[in-house]
Amino acid sequence: MDTSQGILPIVLPKLKEALALNYFEVGLVVTVLNLTSSVIQPIFGFISDKIRTGWFVPVGIFWTACMMGFLGWAPGYLSVLLLVGSRDSALQRFIHGR
């Protein structure tokens, strides 16, 4: 379900070229993607155990699509990190597993 993981390797070479990123910065983008998923998943798991969260699935898919889609228009490196870090595919994966 984590489609944003598959999009990033395709987008990273273009972002590296367009924003003149070095390999450390590219690696940090991948690290942010993986860390946010790992940190957010238990939080959303706790929330979905307490309240009904079925409506999160369509909202989460739409949100992830927007955040990953906006990468093409990211004006700078900080905005790339914020867009990658703000997608919530961990939420979708957890709720689909319920």
C-alpha positions as CSV (number, residue, x, y, z in Angstrom):
1,M,0.0,0.0,0.0
2,D,2.9,2.3,0.5
3,T,3.0,3.8,-3.0
4,S,5.0,6.8,-1.9
5,Q,8.0,4.5,-1.2
6,G,7.9,3.5,-4.9
7,I,7.6,7.0,-6.2
8,L,10.5,8.5,-4.4
9,P,13.3,6.5,-6.2
10,I,11.9,7.8,-9.5
11,V,11.7,11.4,-8.4
12,L,15.0,11.6,-6.5
13,P,17.4,11.8,-9.5
14,K,15.3,14.7,-11.0
15,L,15.1,16.5,-7.6
16,K,18.9,16.0,-7.1
17,E,19.5,17.6,-10.5
18,A,16.9,20.4,-10.2
19,L,17.8,21.5,-6.7
20,A,21.6,20.7,-7.0
21,L,21.5,18.3,-4.0
22,N,24.4,16.3,-2.8
23,Y,24.2,12.6,-1.9
24,F,23.9,13.4,1.8
25,E,20.8,15.5,1.2
26,V,19.3,12.8,-1.0
27,G,19.9,10.3,1.7
28,L,18.3,12.5,4.3
29,V,15.1,12.7,2.1
30,V,15.0,8.9,2.2
31,T,15.7,8.8,5.9
32,V,12.9,11.3,6.6
33,L,10.5,9.2,4.5
34,N,11.3,6.0,6.5
35,L,11.5,7.6,9.9
36,T,8.2,9.5,9.7
37,S,6.5,6.2,8.7
38,S,8.1,4.4,11.6
39,V,7.3,7.1,14.1
40,I,3.7,7.9,13.0
41,Q,2.5,4.3,12.6
42,P,2.3,3.5,16.3
43,I,0.7,6.8,17.1
44,F,-2.1,6.2,14.5
45,G,-2.4,2.6,15.7
46,F,-3.2,3.9,19.2
47,I,-5.7,6.4,17.9
48,S,-7.4,3.9,15.6
49,D,-7.8,1.5,18.6
50,K,-9.6,4.2,20.5
51,I,-11.9,5.8,17.9
52,R,-13.5,4.9,14.6
53,T,-11.1,5.8,11.8
54,G,-12.5,4.3,8.7
55,W,-12.7,7.8,7.1
56,F,-8.9,8.2,7.4
57,V,-8.4,5.8,4.5
58,P,-9.7,7.9,1.7
59,V,-8.4,11.1,3.3
60,G,-5.0,9.5,3.8
61,I,-4.7,8.3,0.2
62,F,-5.7,11.7,-1.1
63,W,-3.2,13.4,1.3
64,T,-0.3,11.2,0.3
65,A,-1.1,11.6,-3.4
66,C,-1.1,15.4,-3.0
67,M,2.1,15.5,-0.9
68,M,4.1,13.3,-3.3
69,G,2.6,15.0,-6.3
70,F,3.7,18.4,-5.0
71,L,7.3,17.3,-5.0
72,G,7.6,18.3,-8.6
73,W,6.9,21.9,-7.7
74,A,9.0,22.0,-4.5
75,P,10.9,25.3,-4.6
76,G,13.7,24.1,-2.3
77,Y,15.2,21.4,-0.2
78,L,13.3,22.2,3.0
79,S,10.0,22.0,1.2
80,V,11.0,18.6,-0.2
81,L,11.7,17.4,3.4
82,L,8.4,18.8,4.6
83,L,6.4,17.2,1.8
84,V,8.0,13.8,2.2
85,G,7.7,14.0,6.0
86,S,4.1,15.0,5.9
87,R,2.6,12.2,3.9
88,D,0.8,9.7,6.1
89,S,1.0,6.4,4.3
90,A,1.8,4.7,7.6
91,L,-1.7,5.5,8.6
92,Q,-3.2,4.0,5.5
93,R,-1.1,0.8,5.9
94,F,-2.1,0.4,9.5
95,I,-5.8,0.9,8.9
96,H,-5.9,-1.4,5.9
97,G,-4.3,-4.1,8.1
98,R,-7.2,-3.9,10.6
